[in-house]
């Protein structure tokens, strides 16, 4: 091996190490409780229970002073108990806002690590921008500084409590089509305002499910009721059309409108399949990468796992093609999808979304319940697709 080759490989290794460290700093490590007790990251929240309460936010009992686990001296396992549930990421928590009883998400960030996150969130949450129907950026209710001498660089972002966009599962194609419409519209809105998300993969897509659930769901185990008294019942998305949001602007950037081709050194988000990141650390335009992210989310969550999504495959294939310069812009995606949407029949939109791994028994059960709902919707003239009210 020649000296130049060795220097090249050494430089590449160093760049990879620097990028890995940057990603660890940006996203943090995952913690996994093993006995239900507070882990290190959670103690930050517990230590500030009273301070947050003074600011108007009540954490769950798990974080209260003098907390005694409810499973102690019982036959219960900690996983069965509400106060045994912890988020995998220590910088995330939830609370009840005391002024109105609203459930919210709290996200702790360091401004020195994420200097743009709060600013971008506030940009989309303020003034006329916040009222735009096309705006699908999670709204910031408040940016809170605790004036904490031990952690003065930390701020807390207060947002609505959301849940993963695929939970509960979609019932009809009409529900999925409305989801796609909102996501394309929302990312196009960001791009038109010269903001690149840079990590808009499936785990950073959520929705407001508050109108779907008559009784609140648990923030950590969302299939259960908040009080852990059983599984939560919910309306379908056809009955109560929700709004979908992009979250996590930790590595997002806002660019000057005069710069048509901004360049950023690659930083891996949650999706590790970005073609332009695979063999190069060269700076690249983040806007086509956003197009890949959202296309790949649809590929992974629908085309590869569900039946009947051939109607959107050509568009998604263009969105995820290896050559980023040949991907459509989000404005073009919106226009093409609108044409696709208008070409779908009402029968298709009301048809059931079927998992490719569905068993015969599941098919019988789900088809029966689906047709019961479908007949009711047709009788009540509930539209197959509709925007959130």
Secondary structure, DSSP 8 states (H G I E B T S, - for coil): --HHHHHHHHHHHHHHHHHHHHHHHHH--B---SSSS--HHHHHHHTTHHHHHHTTEE--GGGSTT---TTTTSS--GGGSGGG---SBTTEEEEEETTT--EEEEEEEETTT-TTHHHHHHHHHSGGGGG-TT--B--EEEEE----GGGTTEEEEEEE--EETTSS---BHHHHHHHHHHHHHHHHHHHHTTEE-S--SGGGEEE--TTTBSS-B-SSSTTBBTTSSSB--B--TTTS---EEE---TT-EE--TT-SS--B-----S----GGGSS----B-HHHHHHHHHHHHHIIIIITTEES-HHHHHHHHHHT-S-GGGS--HHHHHHHHHHHHHTS-HHHHHSB-EETT--HHHHHHHHHHHHHHHHHHHHTT--SS----
